Amino acid sequence: MPVKVGKRIEPGVIPASVMQYILQCLQDICYGQVVLVAQDGRLIQVEREEKLRLAGACLQREHASMAEEELTGLAQRIRTAFIHLDFGQLVIVVKAGNVVQIERTVKQRFTGLDGEGI
C-alpha cells in the first residue's frame, strides 16, 4: 500500500498514515524488522525486512494479531524513540510475531576533519 505524504515531514514527527503503515508491517511480519531512517531529524525512509522460518518442510508464518491497546502503546514507544533522532535509524525487531526490541543507532557528523564529515 503506497503511503502519500504531501508536504515535507517535520523533524521528529511520524505522520499518522506512515505510523499506520509501520504498525501494519509489524503485524504482518512473523520474523524480521522494520527500519526507520532519519536525516536532519526527518523520517526519510521506511524499510521492511521479513525472514521466513522453515520448520521441516513447512513455512512458519502464523502468529496472533496485536491488541488495539498494544498497538497504541507500541506507536507511542516508536514516536518517543524517534523524536530526537537527527541522523541514524530506528530498528524495530519482530520475533514470532512479537516486537521484542527497538534499536536506536545515532550517527554524528563531524566537520573540520580530513574529508569534511563521515
C-alpha positions in Angstrom: 0.0 0.0 0.0 1.6 3.3 -1.1 1.7 6.0 1.6 1.3 9.5 0.3 2.9 12.4 2.2 2.0 15.7 0.6 4.4 18.1 2.2 7.7 17.8 3.9 7.6 15.9 7.1 8.5 17.9 10.2 11.6 16.9 12.3 10.9 14.2 14.9 7.4 13.6 13.5 6.0 10.3 12.1 2.7 11.2 10.2 -0.4 9.2 11.2 -0.6 7.5 7.8 3.0 6.4 8.0 2.6 5.1 11.5 -0.4 3.1 10.4 1.7 1.6 7.6 4.5 0.8 10.1 2.1 -0.9 12.6 0.6 -2.9 9.7 4.0 -4.1 8.7 4.8 -5.1 12.3 1.6 -7.1 12.4 2.2 -8.8 9.1 5.8 -9.9 9.9 6.4 -13.0 11.9 10.2 -12.7 12.0 12.1 -9.7 10.7 12.4 -6.0 11.3 11.1 -2.5 10.3 13.7 0.2 9.9 13.0 3.9 10.1 15.8 6.1 8.6 16.2 9.7 9.8 18.1 12.5 8.1 18.1 16.1 9.5 15.6 14.8 12.1 13.1 13.9 9.4 11.8 10.4 8.6 13.0 9.8 5.0 12.6 6.1 4.6 10.9 3.0 6.0 12.4 -0.4 5.2 10.7 -3.7 5.8 12.6 -7.0 6.1 10.9 -10.3 6.6 12.6 -13.6 7.4 10.7 -16.8 6.6 11.5 -19.6 9.1 11.2 -23.2 7.9 10.1 -25.9 10.2 10.7 -29.2 8.5 9.2 -28.7 5.0 6.6 -26.2 6.2 6.8 -22.4 6.3 6.0 -20.8 9.7 4.0 -17.6 9.3 1.2 -18.0 11.8 1.0 -15.7 14.8 -1.6 -13.9 16.8 -2.7 -10.3 16.0 -1.8 -7.5 18.3 -4.5 -6.0 20.5 -5.5 -2.4 19.9 -4.0 -1.1 23.2 -0.8 -3.0 22.4 -0.6 -1.2 19.0 -1.3 2.2 20.7 1.5 1.6 23.2 3.9 0.5 20.5 3.1 3.5 18.4 3.9 5.8 21.4 7.2 3.9 22.1 8.2 4.3 18.4 7.4 8.0 18.4 9.3 8.6 21.6 12.4 6.7 20.4 12.3 8.6 17.0 11.6 12.2 18.3 15.2 13.3 18.8 16.9 11.2 16.2 18.7 13.6 13.9 20.8 11.2 11.8 20.5 7.4 12.1 17.9 4.7 12.2 15.4 3.1 14.5 15.2 -0.7 14.1 12.1 -2.5 15.4 12.8 -6.2 15.7 10.0 -8.8 15.5 10.3 -12.4 16.6 7.4 -14.9 16.5 5.0 -12.1 15.7 6.0 -10.0 18.7 8.0 -6.8 18.9 11.0 -7.8 21.1 13.2 -4.7 20.9 13.8 -1.3 19.4 17.4 -0.5 18.5 18.4 3.2 18.0 21.5 4.0 16.0 22.6 7.6 16.1 25.1 8.9 13.5 27.0 12.0 14.4 28.6 14.2 11.7 31.9 15.9 12.4 33.3 18.8 10.4 36.7 20.3 10.2 38.3 16.9 9.8 40.1 15.5 6.7 37.3 14.8 4.2 34.8 17.0 5.9 32.4 14.6 7.6 31.8 10.9 7.6 
